Amino acid sequence: MRIALVDCLAAGRVGRRLSSVDVIGSGPRLVVGILKSLGVEVELFECSDVVEGRVGLGGFDVLMVSGMSSDIASMVSTLRRWGGRGPAVAGGPACTDYEELLRYGFTAVVWGEAELSLPKLVKGLTSGDLGGVPNVIYRDGERVVSRVRPGYAVEPLLWSFQPDVESVRRYRYYWASRVYVEVVRGCSNFFRTTLPLPLLGGGRCTGCGVCRSGDLEARLGCPLGIPPGCGYCLVPVLYGPARSRPVAKVVEEVEGLVKLGVRRVVLSAPDFLDYGRDWLVRPRPLTDPREPPANLDAIEELLNSLHSIGRVARGEVYVMVENVKPNLVTEEVAKLLGRYLRGTTVNVGLESGDPEHHVALGRPSTVEEVLRAVHLLREAGLRPYVYAIHGLPGESWRTVRNTIKVLRRAYRLGAERVILYRFRPLRATAFEGYPEPRPGDPRGLALRRFVESLERRSKRRLLGEVIRVAVVDRYGREGYYVGYTLPHGPVVVVRSGEDLVGRVVNVRVVEVGAREVYGVPSGD
Ligand code: SF4
């Protein structure tokens, strides 16, 4: 069996990334790794290559497509390119939209973690009988059959497969991209939102206390069936409580990527500071986002081992982390991160700056903890990016005013950027059934204008600075090139008389645009 796996993650409606252009997710490489270890021949493709017709899918027996809910249009465009020449399977976070995916013609949808389904799915696709495949949803005539059962992958199955390293080369700009390497699966936040919920007919949490102070095992469920975690988030629903990947497996993968020329590695985790916390409570599940505190020994062992890789130690390869939960950031934690990750970015979720709203969303932290985390991380030499969401359930003018105030404080405390997302009511989350914010909503506009003004200020700080840029391609006009800031920053357009493609160069920033910055090569 030959499988074509198409990565549509973040490809949106048009089949190509318009934001996070330099990100390579960890999921598709893991699927390739699992399939290869099952003896299946598999090739990975970027969505844009398939949708724009640069590669054909002839010669394959099965199509697999990975994406998020916001990528369904691109997943369907890929399916059209496939043209029904064999079974087509959808996976990734878009699995919660399985009805839509099946209606468009996908044969089956894999729910959540690939390890649980793929070994039997391969046999099921060969025999044409998906009845025995765990965690898949498929159509049987007019009927939609779901084989999804509660639960999550545990060792020895979990971490028994290594993501494929070689297929990173299938991404055109892999050498310059931020390549995500999974270090934690799932999230420890099993708190739940206390806002009224459409899925309960407008009812809400009764405050029984189980998910906030109960036994760790008991926190997996809520007597009312409210999905765990922040109300807008899918992670605990799809991927379960936080489980840490053994150091040796992470190091082996990073070594492989570095050998192939990858220069930027992001240690991917819904919360990097969950790393090793699960080992402190096992065999119970880590469903408490606050206790125990961060496992400093485990984090140090991981970061130290990664910094023992020659090119990382010499500063030729950057290692970064993805997100941290603000409530787990203490002075000691920040200092430890600063020792290994100085000069790199780290994401901190605020979402709402209104103290009551923040907690009611199901956040594990308080607003003051977010601000303290930003301050400590900055002091330790990291570059915090703070995230907010507009249009959330429970949003009011009061919450928006407070969010603006807190973002301003965060910026003064050293947040390098503040980033605003628009709320999307994802299926299977607690906020399913809430409306999306209307375009032109005045509260959303107020937040957006404020964030854009901060963005302009933070970009203007770059004027005259010299930054390292990995130049990946030509940019329209003759003599213009596009590249990515190292270790992380805005996309850069460079004007130069000589060919810069494939090189890492110093660039002096001479102009800032809405999304990118412009510069010229600098000898400094
Ligand atoms: S378990 Fe459910 S009802 Fe109890 S506190 Fe948590 S969300 Fe509320």
Residues whose N, C-alpha, C, O or C-beta is under 5 A from the ligand:
A	BS01	SF4	R192 T193 C205 T206 G207 C208 G209 V210 C211 G221 C222 P223 L224 I226
